[in-house]
């Protein structure tokens, strides 16, 4: 079995798998389209600095049907995203497990702590990722809004985040997001790019955006105290700059499932329930710092102290 980086000679195999691959990075595919995967494979060969890495696994049993896997990792990022595996008919093979293990090692050597994948829980790919050691840390559903929002619209003072909002946004994030998720997806950094809705001194909603030629991705964080959420989201989407005719995708995590009714009222259509999975690439270990005990009253301290022995009376 041979596992190596993808090169231009493998392009025919990638084209052959065009309709037989599985995608694991929703925001990438929905904003930029599935065509980015073959383009990314070439980038991984000619320009690895792009952070896209594509691998090919072939074996002597079926050399004409290699398995292709792709991941993306931004330099200095704590996590890598699994983006693509193909063909779908090979997702339950032992060769796939070897390919994934190789990708885990490569991601770890680049400094990533985690590998993240989004997958339909009813698919073969889900079981394959579980066998490879990935575990669920959240669930989500992606809603698609094709046209203008329906229903009521309430003018809301949405505005871009500034440095003054960072502390309040982090507090909102920490209140909404479970600790297990925060271990993989920590609170927003010092430089945040999103939109906030404030009520007095409190941030009641923070929205992250990703724009692409094929669509716009929205990740909402909304406080349960916020009122008329559907009408406020409608105002946000209707006043979104340069939306043109692109669809809007709204990702709702399971810990904010109460938002789904508000998003349904916009006229959005739900996708399947998905598992957000993680593979820990490093093992945390406490560092033991040796120290010496100070001399007490001119005597060397004992390494251990005697234990008192007690007996209970019947």
Secondary structure, 3 states (H helix, E strand, C coil): CEEEECCHHHHHHHHHCCCCEEECCHHHHHHHCCHHHHHHHHHHHHCHHHCEEEEEEECCCCCCCCEEEEEECCCCCCEEEEEEEECHHHCCCHHHHHHHHHHHHHHHHCCCCEEEEEEECCCHHHHHHHHCCCEEEEEEEEEEECCCCCCCCCCCCCEECCHHHHHHHHHHHHHHCCHHHHHHCCCCCCCCCEEEEEECCEEEEEEEEEEECCEEEEEEEECCCCCCHHHHHHHHHHCCCCCCCCEEEEEEEHHHCCHHHHHHCCCCEEEEEEEEEEEECCCCCCCCCCCCCCCECCECCCCCCCCCCCCCCC
